[in-house]
């Protein structure tokens, strides 16, 4: 169970940015908490995190009920308004863009309202790993705990990741299609074009996070194999040899976020695959393939 902070609201809200600035100036500094801890604190301050402790507070229950009413009054007229814009493709795409974005926000809010206690378990486990420096970052116990945490993240965040991937995929298709349909109306097309970097930014950010998990897992495997392959292997104790062999064996299957059918691993490869499904992405992919074929023909001649 996380220990509640006694600092003021403003200090807790800005602490993540202060820590980030200090780390930027001194990369060797070790932060007191991990990023998920600070993000959870910010969500608690804004009243968007409903774990067991928060639901016991009367003011939080009133605030959550108010949010539910506001979200409902926003999304219901938006969905009904879709039927009034069926005559225009551009207007329907714009209304659908708002509707899908609103549904995604409601899905995110509902997840943290219903699954906050399970998210607490993950954040607390990450905090425990973060503070266990005396064990060592690459010990057998630490690696086993990391794999258990990643498995738990995949279990808890599977549906949110799938929703996020589908929402971004649909939004990218809508923005691309509407921008092409409204190409003779620069102001209207510009709104859709400006939305695409926002969608891509969120997709690339979370894909990069998943990519870091996989890359770190692979780096551990390389380091363990180099230690196994060095000439000093014979002089190492049997305990160290056993730990290294365990790491090499476990590292044969790299850690991935969201690697469960039908959702692929959440990394930059998946991000590129989603971007290539849009008409613009397919066009760029076809150009790259044509360039590669042209270079191959030139090399043969």
N, C-alpha and C positions, 0 to 999 in steps of 0.2 A: 504494500500500500504506500502510495507516494505521500511524503510529508508536506503538508500545505505550507506555502511560503508566507512569512510574516511581513514581507516588504510591502510598500505601498502599491496601489494599482498602477500608477504611472511607471514606477520602477520595474515592475514585473512585465509591463507591456513593452517597454523599450530595452529590456535586458538582453534579448536576443541580438538586437542590432549593436548594442554596446560591446557584447562579447565578440561579435563578428568583426567589429572595427579593431578591437585589441588583437585578435588573431591575424588580421590583415597586416598589422604593424609588426607582429612578432609571431611568425609561423611555427616556432618551436614551443609556444605556450600551449598548455593543455587546458581546455575549458572545464569548468566545474560540472557542467551538464551537457548532454547531447542535444542536437537540434530538435528531436521529437518532444523532449521535455519542455523546451521553451515554447514550441508551437502549441502544446497542450495548455500551457499557462495562458497564452493569449486567447485561446478559444474559451477557456473558463472565464476570463475577464469579460469577454464579449457575450457570455451567456449562451454559447453555441455548443457546449460540451456537457452532456447530461449523464454523468456517471452516477453511481449510487449515492455518493456524498452530495452532489449537486441537486439531485432530485429530492433530498430531504429538506432543502431550503424552500420556504413558501414563496419567496420572491422569484426564485428560479422557475418554479412550477407555473407561476402566473406569466412570467416572461415567455416560457416555452409555449403555453397556450396562446398567447398573443401572436407569436411568430407563426404558429400553425394556422391561425385565422388569416393572417396577412398573406401567407403563401397561398392559401386556398383561394382567397379573393383575387389574387393576381392571376393564378394559372387557369382557373375555370373560365373567366371571360376571354382569356387569350386563346384557349382551345376552341371555344364557341366561335370566336372571330375568324378562325381559319375558314369556315364555310362561306364567309362573306367575301373572301378574296380569291375564290376559285377561278374567277374570270380572267385574272391577270397572273401570269406566271411569276413576274417579278415581285408583286405584292404578296403573293402566296409564299414565295421563298423567304421574303423578309419576315412575314408572320411566323412561318415555320421555324426560322432561326431563333426568334424570341421564345417560341414555345418549347423547343428542344433545350435551349439554355435554361429556361425556368424549370423544366422537369429535371434537368441534371442537378440544379441547385437544391431542389426539394429532395432528390435522392441522396445527395451528400448530407444534407441536414438530418434526414431520417436515419442514415447509417450511424452517425455519431450520437443520435438520440437513443438508438436501440442497441448499439454495439460498443458504447463507450467503456463499459467495464472490461470487455475483452481487449480493447485498445490499451487500457491501463496496464493489463498484464504484459503486453509487448513492450510498452515504454519503460515499465519498471524493470523488466528483464534486460533491456538495453542499458539502462542506468547501472544495473548491477555488473554487467560485463564491462562497462566503461570504467568502473572504479576498482576492478580486480586487476590492477597492474602487477601485483606481487606474483600472480600465477604465470604471467608472460603472455604476450599477444599470440604466440603460435603454439601454445601447449595443447596437449590432447583435450584437456577439460574445456579450454576456451573455444577450440574449434568445434567440439561437440555442442557446446552451448550456442554458438553462432548458427550452426546448422539447424538446431531446434527452433531458434528464433525465426530464421528464414522460413522454415516449414509452417510455423505459427502465423507469420505474416501472410503467407500464401493462403492459408485457411480462412483467416479473418477478412483479408482485403481482396479476396478473389472476385466477389460480386462487384465491389466498387471499381476495381481495375477494369473488369469487363464492361461496366457501364461507361466508364471514362473513355475506353477505347472506341466503343460503338458511337458514343455521343460525338467525339472528335471526328470520327470517320464520316458521320452523316453531316456534321457542320462543314467539313471541308468540301464535300460533294455539293452541298447547297450553295456555299459561297462561290465555288468555281462555276457552277451552272448558272447561278443568278448573275454573276459578273459577265459571263458570256452573253446571256440573254439581254442584259441591259447595256451592252457595249456602246449603243448609240446614245445613251444617257449617262454622261460622265459622272455626274454627281451621285446618281443612284449606284452605278457600278463601283464608284470609289468607296462607298460604305461597305460593300461586301469585300473589296480588296483589302481594306483596313482591318477587317475582322480576321482575315486569314493569318496574319502574323501572330495575333493573340492566341488563336487555336494552335498554331504550330509551336509557339513558345511553350505553352503548357505541356504539349505532347513531348517536345524535345527535353524539357526539364525532367519529367518523370522517367522518360526513357534513359536519360543519362544517369539517373540515380540507380536504375536497375542494371545499367551497364557497369557501374562502379562496383556493385555487389559481385557480378560475375568476374570482372577483371581482378578484384582483390582475391577471390577464391582461386583463380588461376595463378596469381603471383605466389600465393602460399604453396601451391603445388610445385611451381618451378623452384622456389627456394628449398623446399624439402628434397626435391630430386637432386639439386646441386650438392646439398649436404650429404646425401646418400652416395653420390658419385665421387666425392672427393677422396684423396688418398688417406685422410685421417679417419676414415670410417672404421677401420679395424681397431683403432685405439679408443673408440668411444665405448661408453658403458652399455650394457645390454638394455638398460632402461631407456637411454636416449635412442638407441637403434630401434627399439620397439615403437617409441613415439613417432620417429620419422617414418617408419614403415606404415604406421597407422595413418599419418597425414597423407602419404602418397596414395594409399588405398582409397581414403575418403575423397581425395581431390580428383579422382578419376571422373566424378560426376560433379561439375561445377555448380555452384549455387546460382539459382535464377529466381527472379521475382515473377510470379504469375505463370510459371511453366506448367500449366495443366490444361488438358484438352477441354474445350476448343480454343482456349486463350493461349497464344504463344508466349514465349518469354518476353517480358517487358523490358526491352533494351532498344538500342539505336537501330538494330536490324529490323525490328518490328516497326519502328517509326518510319524508316525508309520504305518499308513495304506498304504502309498506310498511305504515305505521300504519293507513291507510284500508282495508287488506284484512282487518283483524281485524273481528269483529262489532261491537265497540264503536266502532271507527273508522268503519265503514260507517254506523252509527247516527248518529254525530255529523255525518258528511258529509251524510246525508239531512236532518237537522235544519237544517243550514246552507243546503242547497238550498231547503228549504221556506221558510225565513226570507227568502231572496233573492227567491223567487217572490212571497211576500206583500208585500214592499216594492215589487216591480215593479208589482203590481196596484194598490197604493195610489197610486203615482206616476201611473199611467194615469187613475185616477179623480179 
